[in-house]
Amino acid sequence: MPARIRTSGVSTRRQVPIALLVPAALGLLFLVLPLVGLLVRAPWADLPRQLAEPGVLTALRLSLVSATLATLLCLLLGVPLAWLLARVEFPGRRLVRALVTVPLVLPPVVGGVALLLVFGRRGLLGGWLDATFGVSLPFTTAGVVLAESFVAMPFLIIAVEGALRGADRRYEEAAATLGASRWTTFTHVTLPLVAPGVTAGAVLCWARALGEFGATITFAGNYPGTTQTMPLAVYLALETDLEAAIVLSLVLLAVSVTILAVLRDHWTVGR
């Protein structure tokens, strides 16, 4: 039967080419079927008991705390960096923007190795931190936060920079004309203007931090109660208890669906 396609508010009848319909359907099936398999194989009757297991609760609590702390760190450092990239012309800005987005394409395990080479006890900064302050970051909860921040911050920066580029700068210019300082303009005019973009970026950043695995296990290890987050607990449970792994995966899936629901009205920020 011919499919009904809606274009620019006008409904027309066109024949969908089989050459497009078949791979599209296969692509949808490829993406949805694994999620369906997870739901079908889930031990629903045993779910409350599995969720009440001390190891599950500990991993969940650590994941929520570390992801929240990582997001706060990303907000503290990422929002000013996004503003710099969006509003200030300086030599090498394109290079800086490219470097900021490297963690998006860098294998997380490589990111963990890089963090070890910088913040490890024999790293570029880690040796100095250990000798001066007695601070050792690898294989600690602070190391988990650092690893999550490294892989998640680009999501925040990209969202905030896009919102800043799409914001109407006339309001900032009006504030400057009225005598407001750059800091006052930034806090009272710019940030409220791009608040939806900051919110969307923070939620994406939190979700990415919550699901981080490679950099965390490489830099912070997999110690229950200290560095074992939910993804690491899933990896460990796969070797001993499949049902526990499925339950943990369901929790992460529920979080992902919630994130999509929260961001539904923010995808078009900056239009």
C-alpha positions as CSV (number, residue, x, y, z in Angstrom):
1,M,0.0,0.0,0.0
2,P,1.3,3.5,-0.7
3,A,2.6,5.2,2.4
4,R,1.3,8.6,3.6
5,I,4.2,11.1,3.9
6,R,3.7,14.5,5.6
7,T,5.9,17.3,4.2
8,S,5.8,20.9,5.5
9,G,2.3,20.4,7.0
10,V,0.9,19.1,3.7
11,S,-0.2,15.4,3.6
12,T,0.6,13.7,0.3
13,R,0.5,10.1,-0.9
14,R,3.7,8.6,-2.3
15,Q,5.0,5.2,-2.8
16,V,7.9,4.5,-0.4
17,P,10.7,2.9,-2.4
18,I,11.4,-0.7,-1.2
19,A,15.1,0.0,-1.5
20,L,14.7,2.5,1.4
21,L,11.9,0.8,3.3
22,V,13.6,-2.5,3.8
23,P,16.9,-1.3,5.2
24,A,15.1,1.3,7.3
25,A,13.0,-1.5,8.9
26,L,16.1,-3.6,9.4
27,G,17.8,-0.7,11.0
28,L,14.9,-0.2,13.4
29,L,14.8,-3.9,14.2
30,F,18.5,-3.9,14.8
31,L,18.3,-1.1,17.4
32,V,15.1,-2.2,19.1
33,L,15.5,-6.0,19.2
34,P,18.3,-6.1,21.8
35,L,16.2,-3.9,24.1
36,V,13.2,-6.2,23.6
37,G,15.4,-9.2,24.4
38,L,16.5,-7.5,27.6
39,L,12.9,-6.9,28.7
40,V,11.8,-10.4,27.8
41,R,14.7,-12.1,29.7
42,A,14.3,-9.9,32.7
43,P,13.5,-11.8,35.9
44,W,10.5,-9.7,36.8
45,A,9.3,-11.9,39.6
46,D,12.7,-11.8,41.2
47,L,13.3,-8.1,40.5
48,P,12.6,-6.7,44.0
49,R,14.9,-9.1,45.6
50,Q,17.7,-8.5,43.1
51,L,17.4,-4.7,43.5
52,A,17.6,-5.1,47.3
53,E,21.0,-6.9,47.1
54,P,23.7,-4.9,48.9
55,G,26.0,-5.0,46.0
56,V,23.4,-3.6,43.6
57,L,22.4,-0.8,46.0
58,T,26.1,0.1,46.7
59,A,26.9,0.2,43.0
60,L,23.8,2.3,42.2
61,R,24.5,4.7,45.0
62,L,28.1,5.1,43.9
63,S,27.1,5.6,40.3
64,L,24.5,8.3,41.2
65,V,26.9,10.2,43.5
66,S,29.9,10.0,41.2
67,A,27.9,11.0,38.1
68,T,26.4,14.0,40.0
69,L,29.8,15.1,41.2
70,A,31.3,14.7,37.7
71,T,28.4,16.8,36.3
72,L,29.0,19.6,38.8
73,L,32.7,19.5,37.9
74,C,31.9,19.7,34.2
75,L,29.5,22.6,34.8
76,L,32.2,24.5,36.8
77,L,34.8,24.0,34.1
78,G,32.8,23.4,30.9
79,V,30.4,26.4,30.9
80,P,33.2,29.0,31.0
81,L,35.1,27.0,28.3
82,A,32.0,26.9,26.1
83,W,31.5,30.6,26.5
84,L,35.1,31.2,25.5
85,L,34.7,29.1,22.4
86,A,31.5,30.8,21.4
87,R,32.2,34.4,22.2
88,V,35.9,35.1,22.1
89,E,38.0,35.2,18.9
90,F,41.6,34.0,19.6
91,P,44.3,32.3,17.7
92,G,43.9,28.5,17.6
93,R,40.3,28.5,18.6
94,R,39.5,25.8,16.0
95,L,42.3,23.6,17.4
96,V,41.0,24.1,21.0
97,R,37.5,23.2,19.8
98,A,38.9,20.0,18.2
99,L,40.8,19.1,21.3
100,V,37.7,19.6,23.4
101,T,35.8,17.1,21.3
102,V,38.5,14.4,21.2
103,P,37.0,12.5,24.1
104,L,33.9,11.9,22.1
105,V,35.8,9.8,19.6
106,L,38.7,8.6,21.7
107,P,38.2,5.0,23.0
108,P,37.4,5.3,26.7
109,V,40.2,2.8,27.6
110,V,42.7,5.1,25.9
111,G,41.3,8.0,27.9
112,G,41.9,5.9,31.1
113,V,45.5,5.2,30.1
114,A,46.0,8.9,29.4
115,L,44.6,9.8,32.8
116,L,47.0,7.4,34.5
117,L,49.9,9.0,32.7
118,V,48.9,12.4,34.0
119,F,47.4,11.7,37.4
120,G,49.1,8.4,38.4
121,R,51.7,8.4,41.1
122,R,54.4,8.5,38.4
123,G,52.3,10.8,36.1
124,L,53.0,14.3,35.0
125,L,50.9,15.8,37.9
126,G,50.2,12.7,40.0
127,G,53.7,12.5,41.4
128,W,53.6,16.1,42.5
129,L,50.2,15.7,44.0
130,D,51.3,12.6,45.9
131,A,54.6,14.2,47.2
132,T,53.1,17.6,48.0
133,F,49.6,16.9,49.3
134,G,49.6,13.1,49.8
135,V,46.8,12.8,47.2
136,S,46.5,9.8,45.0
137,L,43.7,9.7,42.5
138,P,43.9,6.4,40.7
139,F,41.8,3.5,42.2
140,T,39.7,5.9,44.3
141,T,36.2,7.3,44.2
142,A,37.8,10.7,43.2
143,G,39.4,8.8,40.3
144,V,35.9,7.6,39.2
145,V,34.7,11.2,39.2
146,L,37.7,12.4,37.3
147,A,37.4,9.6,34.6
148,E,33.6,10.3,34.2
149,S,34.3,14.1,33.9
150,F,36.9,13.5,31.2
151,V,34.5,11.5,28.9
152,A,31.3,13.5,29.7
153,M,32.4,17.2,29.6
154,P,32.4,17.4,25.7
155,F,28.7,16.7,25.7
156,L,28.1,19.7,28.0
157,I,30.5,22.0,26.1
158,I,28.9,21.3,22.7
159,A,25.4,21.8,24.0
160,V,26.2,25.1,25.8
161,E,28.3,26.4,23.0
162,G,25.5,25.8,20.5
163,A,23.0,27.5,22.8
164,L,25.4,30.5,23.2
165,R,25.8,30.8,19.4
166,G,22.0,30.8,19.0
167,A,21.2,33.3,21.7
168,D,20.3,36.9,20.8
169,R,23.3,39.0,21.8
170,R,21.3,42.2,21.8
171,Y,20.2,41.6,25.4
172,E,23.9,41.4,26.4
173,E,24.7,44.5,24.5
174,A,21.8,46.3,26.2
175,A,23.0,45.3,29.6
176,A,26.5,46.5,28.8
177,T,25.0,49.8,27.6
178,L,23.3,50.2,30.9
179,G,26.6,49.8,32.7
180,A,26.5,46.2,33.7
181,S,29.9,44.5,34.1
182,R,30.9,41.5,32.1
183,W,30.4,39.2,35.1
184,T,27.0,40.7,35.8
185,T,26.0,40.4,32.2
186,F,27.1,36.8,32.1
187,T,25.3,35.7,35.3
188,H,22.1,37.8,34.9
189,V,21.6,37.9,31.2
190,T,23.7,35.3,29.3
191,L,23.1,32.3,31.6
192,P,19.3,32.8,31.8
193,L,19.2,33.1,28.0
194,V,21.0,29.7,27.5
195,A,19.5,28.0,30.5
196,P,17.7,25.3,28.4
197,G,21.0,24.5,26.6
198,V,22.9,24.3,29.9
199,T,20.1,22.0,31.3
200,A,20.2,19.8,28.2
201,G,24.0,19.6,28.3
202,A,24.1,18.8,32.0
203,V,21.6,16.0,31.6
204,L,23.5,14.5,28.7
205,C,26.7,14.9,30.7
206,W,25.2,13.2,33.7
207,A,23.8,10.3,31.6
208,R,27.2,9.8,29.9
209,A,29.0,9.8,33.3
210,L,26.5,7.3,34.7
211,G,27.2,4.9,31.8
212,E,31.0,5.3,31.7
213,F,33.0,2.1,31.8
214,G,36.3,2.0,29.9
215,A,38.1,5.0,31.4
216,T,36.7,4.2,34.9
217,I,37.9,0.6,35.0
218,T,41.3,1.6,33.6
219,F,42.0,4.6,35.8
220,A,40.0,3.8,38.9
221,G,39.7,0.0,38.9
222,N,36.8,-2.2,39.9
223,Y,36.6,-2.2,43.7
224,P,33.2,-2.8,45.3
225,G,32.1,0.1,47.4
226,T,34.9,2.3,46.2
227,T,35.1,2.4,42.4
228,Q,32.6,-0.2,41.2
229,T,29.8,1.7,39.4
230,M,26.8,0.2,37.7
231,P,28.4,-0.5,34.4
232,L,31.3,-2.2,36.1
233,A,28.9,-4.2,38.3
234,V,27.1,-5.4,35.1
235,Y,30.5,-6.5,33.6
236,L,31.4,-8.4,36.8
237,A,27.9,-9.9,37.2
238,L,28.0,-11.3,33.6
239,E,30.7,-13.7,34.8
240,T,28.8,-15.0,37.8
241,D,25.1,-14.1,37.8
242,L,23.3,-13.4,34.6
243,E,20.1,-12.4,36.3
244,A,21.9,-9.8,38.4
245,A,23.5,-8.4,35.2
246,I,20.1,-8.2,33.5
247,V,18.6,-6.3,36.5
248,L,21.5,-3.9,36.6
249,S,21.1,-3.4,32.8
250,L,17.4,-2.7,33.3
251,V,18.2,0.1,35.8
252,L,20.6,1.7,33.3
253,L,18.0,1.3,30.5
254,A,15.3,3.0,32.7
255,V,17.7,5.9,33.3
256,S,18.4,6.2,29.6
257,V,14.7,6.3,28.7
258,T,14.1,8.9,31.5
259,I,16.9,11.1,30.0
260,L,15.3,10.9,26.6
261,A,12.0,12.0,28.1
262,V,13.5,14.9,30.0
263,L,15.4,16.1,26.9
264,R,12.5,15.8,24.5
265,D,11.7,19.5,24.6
266,H,15.3,20.6,24.5
267,W,16.6,19.0,21.3
268,T,15.7,22.1,19.3
269,V,17.5,24.5,21.6
270,G,19.1,27.3,19.6
271,R,16.7,27.1,16.6
